Amino acid sequence: MTDNYNSETAWAYHYATKHSYTSIRANPHFLDRSNQPLPFKIYPTLEPLYLPVEVRPTGIAALSAIAESVPAKTNAVPDLEGVAQLLYLSAGITRKRGYPGGEIFFRAAACTGALYEVELYLVCGDLENLQAGVYHFAPAEFGLRELRTGDHRRVLLEAAGGESAVAHAPLTIICTCTYWRNAWKYQARTYRHFGWDNGTLLANLLAIGTALGLPAKVVCGFVDGDINRLLDVDPDREVAFSLVTLGHIATLPPQSPVEFSRLFLETVPISSHEEDYPLMREMHAASSLHSAEEVKRWHAQAPVPTSLPSAGPLVQLRPLSDAAMPRDPIEQVILRRGSSRKFDRTPITLAQLSTLLDRANRGIPADFLAPMGSQLNQLYLIVHAVEGLDSGAYVFHRDRGTLECLKQGNFRTQAGYLGLEQELPADAAVAIFFLADLRPIFEQLGNRGYRAVQLEAGILGGKLYLGAYAQRLGATGLTFYDDDVIRFFSPHAEGKSAIFLVAVGNRARRKS
Ligand SMILES: Cc1cc2nc3c(=O)[nH]c(=O)nc-3n(C[C@H](O)[C@H](O)[C@H](O)COP(=O)(O)O)c2cc1C
């Protein structure tokens, strides 16, 4: 059995999956379009239970929904319409685009390569118009397929080491990730994408949860094998990555059926053949937890120290006043979001940037972030065009609401290079890098800290997307040259690792 606290595997995975100028050229990867994975998991023998398609207006401004969360013990239970809304606005199909080889079904949250490797499963007690069961969400039909009948929440509670949010949640959504669906394009780097792509989806889910008045919590600590068995997924192909509790009730779930059996349900193969990247499965095994006691100990870890000294000149953020704050509701913003394909190099304002950073960084309710408000990733910015802020490199002090200038200058060319030689981070108004010191994270959270730090980055990145689109700006997630990013922000960033990148700016209008 692997030991979560022997972090050699996580370091080895991290190093082996870094991108660099030379690694990209040494390992050209050609996509076999004839073997492209299906973007959906299909259970051909199960009839879907169709979900209501009407999107109920929440009236909650996106900039509030991404910033706030409902207090943990607020009694609230989603009904079927609420469930539909949570699913549609986090993982539903919101746009379609034809291309010569077929059709892309774009989803509510951004995802690397539009490959959508994250599947959602529901585990609930009796809800209004939805009976207790374990369900798979099928975005193509916008329906649920019942995998198990009856209340199985006790299985989750035990697997999550007694975590209180799981104990009192009428509904928990399990997010799984399917290796090959993303590795077809991204090879072994896919395990990082699990965190990123699961994270952007969770940013939407948390925001909708808030808008519907549901307390929510992201749970990363659970006995992997127990959750995978409950869903009866093949763990060599698909693994549970995170849980999200939604709602709160005082009563605890009843005892589950003592033994639940294998389901042996047929699923449609996603490709004619799959390639295996053992490094990812090793990473997953090394970050797995094996017993409720181990989960309890993991949950009891002291917070990860992430203090950030400041020495350079500081600029105070100045978010928009309440009166000037855009109030577009969260569902509208999610439906108009899409990754910007081109930025026009025009400036955004310091108030817009301040609002974005302030609203996206107010804290995530997650079991690996105790006390609420702590954060594993630190934000470093390359500012190209922000009115009221000199161009240059900055680090964000979220506790003080300030930006510390690390160096001044025009770094558009460097930003483009760091973002894997793409134009987007060069043309944006600002490129926001997420960096983390993995050493204390591995010390406190072990290899599982690697899952947590990637997931947190995805959630924060997803909030940046929503915060940008709420202000009618554009945004896109991006990949990067790992060590060059650290060199660029050093000496301040020395010893840290690059985790994620989001570019924000004004979208270039398409020529008509
Ligand atoms: C973590 C992450 C990394 C991404 N990296 C890139 C990238 O390097 N280059 C790019 O053009 N788009 C990138 N994207 C954008 C995706 O291609 C886009 O999300 C996907 O095609 C779905 O489209 P949508 O975001 O418009 O819904 C990234 C998105 C995410 C979430």
The ligand as an SDF file (V2000), in Angstrom:
LIG
                    3D

 31 33  0  0  0  0  0  0  0  0999 V2000
   -7.0250   24.8640  -17.3930 C   0  0  0  0  0  0  0  0  0  0  0  0
   -7.2580   25.3690  -18.7650 C   0  0  0  0  0  0  0  0  0  0  0  0
   -6.1890   25.5200  -19.6250 C   0  0  0  0  0  0  0  0  0  0  0  0
   -6.4040   25.9780  -20.9170 C   0  0  0  0  0  0  0  0  0  0  0  0
   -5.3330   26.1660  -21.7490 N   0  0  0  0  0  0  0  0  0  0  0  0
   -5.5170   26.7260  -22.9570 C   0  0  0  0  0  0  0  0  0  0  0  0
   -4.4130   27.0300  -23.7860 C   0  0  0  0  0  0  0  0  0  0  0  0
   -3.2550   26.7820  -23.4150 O   0  0  0  0  0  0  0  0  0  0  0  0
   -4.6580   27.6130  -24.9800 N   0  0  0  0  0  0  0  0  0  0  0  0
   -5.9250   27.9040  -25.4030 C   0  0  0  0  0  0  0  0  0  0  0  0
   -6.0870   28.4490  -26.4830 O   0  0  0  0  0  0  0  0  0  0  0  0
   -7.0130   27.6140  -24.6250 N   0  0  0  0  0  0  0  0  0  0  0  0
   -6.8330   27.0450  -23.4200 C   0  0  0  0  0  0  0  0  0  0  0  0
   -7.9160   26.7700  -22.6170 N   0  0  0  0  0  0  0  0  0  0  0  0
   -9.2900   27.0520  -23.0740 C   0  0  0  0  0  0  0  0  0  0  0  0
  -10.0040   25.7660  -23.5090 C   0  0  0  0  0  0  0  0  0  0  0  0
   -9.5520   25.4100  -24.7810 O   0  0  0  0  0  0  0  0  0  0  0  0
  -11.5110   26.0010  -23.4850 C   0  0  0  0  0  0  0  0  0  0  0  0
  -11.9170   26.1130  -22.1520 O   0  0  0  0  0  0  0  0  0  0  0  0
  -12.2760   24.8760  -24.1360 C   0  0  0  0  0  0  0  0  0  0  0  0
  -12.0590   24.8430  -25.5120 O   0  0  0  0  0  0  0  0  0  0  0  0
  -13.7660   25.0140  -23.8790 C   0  0  0  0  0  0  0  0  0  0  0  0
  -14.2510   26.2100  -24.4110 O   0  0  0  0  0  0  0  0  0  0  0  0
  -14.9250   27.3460  -23.5600 P   0  0  0  0  0  0  0  0  0  0  0  0
  -14.0330   27.6980  -22.4170 O   0  0  0  0  0  0  0  0  0  0  0  0
  -15.0890   28.4990  -24.5230 O   0  0  0  0  0  0  0  0  0  0  0  0
  -16.2320   26.8480  -23.0630 O   0  0  0  0  0  0  0  0  0  0  0  0
   -7.7170   26.2800  -21.3470 C   0  0  0  0  0  0  0  0  0  0  0  0
   -8.7870   26.1000  -20.4630 C   0  0  0  0  0  0  0  0  0  0  0  0
   -8.5650   25.6440  -19.1910 C   0  0  0  0  0  0  0  0  0  0  0  0
   -9.7200   25.4510  -18.2670 C   0  0  0  0  0  0  0  0  0  0  0  0
  1  2  1  0
  2  3  1  0
  2 30  2  0
  3  4  2  0
  4  5  1  0
  4 28  1  0
  5  6  2  0
  6  7  1  0
  6 13  1  0
  7  8  2  0
  7  9  1  0
  9 10  1  0
 10 11  2  0
 10 12  1  0
 12 13  2  0
 13 14  1  0
 14 15  1  0
 14 28  1  0
 15 16  1  0
 16 17  1  0
 16 18  1  0
 18 19  1  0
 18 20  1  0
 20 21  1  0
 20 22  1  0
 22 23  1  0
 23 24  1  0
 24 25  2  0
 24 26  1  0
 24 27  1  0
 28 29  2  0
 29 30  1  0
 30 31  1  0
M  END
$$$$
